[in-house]
Amino acid sequence: MRAIGRSFSAHPARVSGAFLTLAALTAIVWYLASPLFVRTYMNEALPSLAPALNTAGAFPSTTGVLNEASPTVDPRVIRSGELGYVDAIHNGKGPVRIVEVGGQRFVRFENVMLTNAPDVHVYLSRETGGKWGEATSLYLGALKATNGSFNYALPATADVASYQSVVVWCRAFRVLITWADLDGT
């Protein structure tokens, strides 16, 4: 044991090298493992689209009389599915829906729990079972949170009927985190 201690103390470069190696290994382990334990939370409301008010503060009508009551725009679920289990490390739980509110469509994650990973992104896929292709899928954006409720706005030109699932994918390791096959409602 003394020989090892003398060896390191006699060579400061070895001590520095060992310290740098330990620091690099610690950083790599933290990068790979920490997302499994780090949880992020978001509780985003479903957007509500209210008609614009005129200058008098009332809603215009086709009869020429101003209506004081606000017309309601109820959300309509177009398609829905449940997040799936991939394995003990990669999985999700909770409903995912495509919702229309006043002509605008959203992918809505509602009270979900997903395992985390680095560089996680969300796609609409034309395939089922967690399969997807970069060229045939619609990219929605980076995952907003691992827990809670949040929305992704869909382009007006998106043909919702042609997409069969929502896929949550880790780009850094090219691995499926979870998915939800969509049923028509």
C-alpha positions, -999 to +999 in steps of 0.1 A: +000+000+000+029+024+008+044+017-026+012+029-043+010+060-021+047+068-028+041+061-065+013+087-067+030+113-045+062+110-064+044+117-097+019+146-096+010+139-132-004+106-122-025+122-095-038+147-119-045+121-145-064+099-120-084+129-108-093+139-144-103+103-153-125+101-122-141+135-130-148+124-166-163+091-155-185+108-130-197+132-156-205+104-180-223+084-154-243+114-143-253+122-180-264+086-186-281+079-153-295+112-140-324+114-164-338+082-150-342+100-116-348+136-126-386+144-130-400+175-147-435+187-141-459+208-162-496+214-159-505+233-191-542+239-197-558+229-229-560+261-250-594+277-252-602+298-282-627+325-275-641+348-302-626+383-303-645+411-286-656+442-305-648+477-291-680+478-271-669+446-252-697+425-266-698+398-293-711+407-327-741+389-341-755+384-375-788+402-365-770+434-356-777+431-319-747+426-296-747+394-276-734+397-241-730+360-235-698+343-246-703+314-269-684+284-257-660+264-278-659+228-264-629+207-271-636+176-293-614+145-290-606+133-325-583+104-317-569+089-284-545+063-270-527+051-239-489+054-235-472+020-236-447+000-217-414-007-235-393-021-206-384-013-170-364+017-180-384+031-209-421+035-204-450+058-200-484+059-184-515+080-192-537+091-221-526+110-252-553+126-273-556+146-305-581+174-295-597+200-317-606+234-301-623+259-323-607+245-355-572+242-341-558+208-333-534+197-305-517+166-293-526+165-256-507+146-229-531+144-200-518+136-165-490+114-178-459+099-162-429+091-185-394+079-177-369+105-186-338+103-208-315+128-225-327+145-257-363+133-258-386+143-286-423+137-297-435+126-331-467+117-348-460+084-367-478+068-396-470+034-380-481+016-348-463-002-320-437+025-314-423+024-349-416+055-368-395+070-396-379+104-398-392+110-433-428+099-427-434+112-392-445+147-381-420+162-356-439+179-327-410+191-306-389+183-275-407+166-246-420+194-224-421+174-191-420+139-178-451+143-156-483+163-160-504+177-188-492+196-219-500+203-255-484+203-289-501+224-316-506+207-349-501+224-382-534+232-400-522+211-430-516+179-409-538+150-421-546+136-386-562+105-401-529+093-417-511+092-383-515+061-363-495+068-331-476+093-309-440+083-304-417+096-276-381+090-287-346+095-272-325+109-300-292+107-281-294+069-277-318+062-306-342+044-283-380+043-279-392+058-245-429+051-250-457+054-276-495+056-278-513+039-307-543+061-317-578+049-320-605+069-338-633+082-316 
